[in-house]
Amino acid sequence: MPAELINMDKASASQTDSVKNDSGYSDVSSLRVDPAQPPMESEWAQDWLKLAQIRLRGGKYDIARAAAQVARDLDASLKETVERFLQIVHDEAEASKFKVVHVPRKDSLTLELWHDSAENSLDLTGGVVWSGGEELARLLPLLGTLQGRRFLDLGSGTGVAGLAAALCGADVILTDLPLAIPLLERNVARNLAKVQSYGGAATVRVLDWREKGNATDFGSCDLILACDLVWRADQCEPLVRWIADFGVPCIFPLTPRTKKQAVQEALRSAWDMCGIQVRQLGTQMG
């Protein structure tokens, strides 16, 4: 029996506004804190502090911290001001490591993030709460009871989709590449008490769906979750083949990245080749 792929469409995610560099400072190579850094003379201390504040608003915590320290070194009278500012930088940097995702009719998930995983690695993007996973977390409670259902979550990343399913009562196996597992395990542990209070369960295992022959390693499941796993055409056939080999229905959110024409064409070709039946998920996403 061919696997059934359930499509879930959604609106494009909004883009985060970047903070513009309006300082007007010229580049100085002495410290290399920032392309807009002012000169290093003491009379520029306030400008260094202003630069620190601008970079803090843009979420550039390391740059904000370094620029504030320069201001303090250039003008001793700014010591207390800079110390208070550095505490703010520390607090905001710590808060930025987590994201709270509300699961309707259930509870909230607190997820640790790893921003560098998306910015600095070609293979590991699992430290970010991507739009497909977050929207699926909001959709799952609308599908009715998941109690007693067993789900396999591919490329779980922070665990947002899989943990949301577990929060709805499902027994979920969350999977990802080895480098992503420590973060995923921490997020499962952080939310496990809430999951168990709703009758769900969550475990973590290593899985690379790009490897052939491992689709039989996870026993029987009722449903696959596949959120934000492909963004290039060459990634589509290996994923669809793995889903087809596993042989159960799959929820596959269509996100801005999967809506690229080349990716859409590659997905349709892979679905046809693997004999996967595709239908639109009827529940509307809010």
Disulfide bonds with the S-S distance in Angstrom:
none
